[in-house]
């Protein structure tokens, strides 16, 4: 065979030997680089014995790998795979004539450019310049030994995670600054890409990784409470971080004691359609009250203004209760002044009393109430007729005789009596407050006795006097415009003498008459 062909075949044999050695060492489906093996799904460097496994290249075709005593020896013309004590590799025996090295005593073909080994050199280890650290090869993290060789390889799955964790010698599990929650524990990713403890939250629900913080517990979980401004009734969510429901209570507010919205503001008062509306203390119901005057006399007033009832009175002199008037204090009275009290007629005087009632007093009888008219028992009438009470005297009988009738006057004149004077005036007919003036006569004494009292009548009857007639009517008690009608008695003359004048009194006293009593009150003038 030609020398060139022999050289070519030798190079192919060496190449195949290398491939066979890699397959035997790593496996066809391995992704680990040369010199590594899969261990627990990680590429680990294969430990090599310096004596048995060291691969020492030949210098110039001399003895190669003398330490490999377990290799094939002898002369050969074809390269073979020999398994030494440390594993299969291309080798030349001590007396071989072929392969990458020539045996000491063999004569081999002359090497050409391809005789030094395989066609391609193995890749340089990424740890070559990173002894004692870790470096990334894409997403793979190489942990480097002290001599710059890869001691282990770990796939980080992402080049970013590899680069982040390289400084710590392991794949990063997170991006720096990221957070995660493990129950109530909040972790933060440090600069090396590892999660470390940050804080413990109150509950797992309050741990918020997205926010990178523990959420503050705003309320008791599932509790119902009024808002701080009493504007709403709120229901807390399950983790206490927020309110799940917020019911607006509006301007009426929230009842924190009973946990409900008020239907009205407790204690609030307002006017509506003239009535006072008051909200109950519990804020649940409204009560309506009409503003009613203090009394129903027509003078008191009541109205609803603002937040309450306002009570007042009508203006004085406002008509109330028919013809009555309102006074300043809201009472309905009959009068405010005397001019408000009408008199029934001219024979009454009407005045307004302090209590606001009219006081009507009749004028005294005899008070003039018009031309030829006078008041009588509160009525204005024509004046009653009066008669003159005339005094007659009989010298023969030594008798004073006072009469008011035409019969008496005629009798006196017929019996020789002489007229002396008028002693007063009496009513012709009975009038209010008057008593009859009766005439008694004693035949034995020849005496006429005029009396207006019961005592006088009894005395006359006891003395044997005989009743004759009524001479007129005189007042029983003193009245305006009257004078007392006095009785005098003379035992010497056995004479009863009644007079209403000072002249008569003086005459009686002059003749030793004694005053007995007042028999009534006679008018001093003919017009009562």
Protein Blocks (a to p, Z undefined) as FASTA:
>chain_A
ZZklmmmmmmmmmmmmmmmmmmmmnopkbcbdehiaceehiacdddddfklmpccddfeo
paehkllmmbcedjdfbdcddddfkoccddddfkbcgdjbdcfkbccddddfklnmcfbd
cdddfklmmghiacdehjaccdddfkopafbdcdehiaklmmmmmmnopacfbdehiacd
ehjaccdddfkopacdfbdcfblklpcfknopacddfbdehiacddfklpaccdddfkop
acfbdcdebjnopafklopadfbdehiacdeehiacdddfkopaccddddddfbfnhpac
cddehjaccdddddehiaeehjaccdfkopacfbfbfklpccfblmbccdddfkopacdd
dddehiacbehiaceehiacdddddddddddddfklopacddfbfklmmmmmmnopacfb
dcbdcdfbdcehiacddddddfklopacddfbfklmmmmmmnopacfbdcbdcdfbdceh
iacddddddfklopacddfbfklmmmmmmnopacfbdcbdcdfbfbZZ
